Amino acid sequence: MTASRILVTLTLLAALATVTACGRKAGLDTPYEAAVQARKDAQKAEQPVPPEPEKPVEDKKFILDPLI
């Protein structure tokens, strides 16, 4: 391998490691949960409160759901 090819490979590996380490280590929030949390945060900070979020509708069962 040439020196430039080794340098490119190392650079790509470093970029991959950097991007992989990004993010939050927690469960994902649904849009409803995020809206409720935003309202709580706004009330604590005494800022204008966003509108009340609507509760999510119960999902209908689908024949292929057990496969997921």
VOZA-265508 format. One record per residue: x, y, z of N, C-alpha, C in turn; residue in one letter. Coordinates in steps of 0.2 Angstrom, whole numbers, plus 5000, padded with zeros to 4 digits. Example, Ala and Ser with C-alpha at 12.3 -4.5 7.8 and 13.67 -1.06 7.14 Angstrom:
VOZA-265508
506649725039506249785039506649845039a;506449895035506849955036506450005039s;
***
This chain:
VOZA-265508
500449945000500050005000500450065000m;500250114997500650174997500450215003t;500850265004500750315010500050345010a;499850375004499250405003498650365005s;498650305002498150255003498050235011r;498650235014498550215021498350275025i;498550335023498250395026497450405025l;497250395019496550395018496150345022v;496450285022496150235026496050255034t;496650275037496650295044496150355045l;496150405040495650465041494950435040t;494750395036494050365036493850325042l;494350285045494250255051494150305057l;494550355057494450405062493750445062a;493550455056492950485055492350445057a;492450375055491950325057491850325064l;492450325068492350315075492050375078a;492250435075491950495078491150495077t;490950485071490250485070489850425074v;490150375075489850315079489750335086t;490150375089490150395096489650455097a;489350485092488850535093488150505095c;487750545098487150525100486950525107g;486350505109486150505116486050435118r;486250405123486250345125485550335130k;485050335127484350325130483850295126a;483350285128482750265124482550315120g;482150295114481950345110481250375112l;481150445111480550475114480050475108d;479450465109478950475104478750545104t;478450565098478350635097477850665103p;477450625105476950645111477350655117y;477850605119478250615125478650675124e;478950695119479350755118478950815119a;478350815116477950875117477750885124a;477650835128477450835135478050865139v;478650835137479250865141479350935139q;479250955133479351025131478851075135a;478251045136477851085140478051095147r;478251045150478551045157479151095157k;479651085152480151125153480051205152d;479551215148479251285147478951315153a;478551275157478251295163478751305168q;479251265169479851275174480251345172k;480351355166480751415164480251475163a;479651465165479151525165479151555158e;479151515152479051535146478451525143q;478251545137477551525134477551455133p;476951425135476851355135476651335128v;476951285125476651255118475951225119p;475651215113474951185114474951115117p;474451095120474351035123474350975117e;474850925118474850875113474250835113p;474050805107473550755107473850685109e;473450645113473650575114473650535108k;474150495107474250455101473650405101p;473450385095472850345094473150275094v;472750225097472950155098473050125091e;473650095090473750065083473250005082d;473049995076472649935074473149875073k;472949815075473349755074473349745066k;473949715064474049695057474249625057f;474149595052474249515052475049505052i;475449545050476149535050476549565056l;476149595061476449625067476949575070d;476749505071477149465075477849455071p;477849465065478549455062479049515064l;478849565066479249625068479649605075i;
***
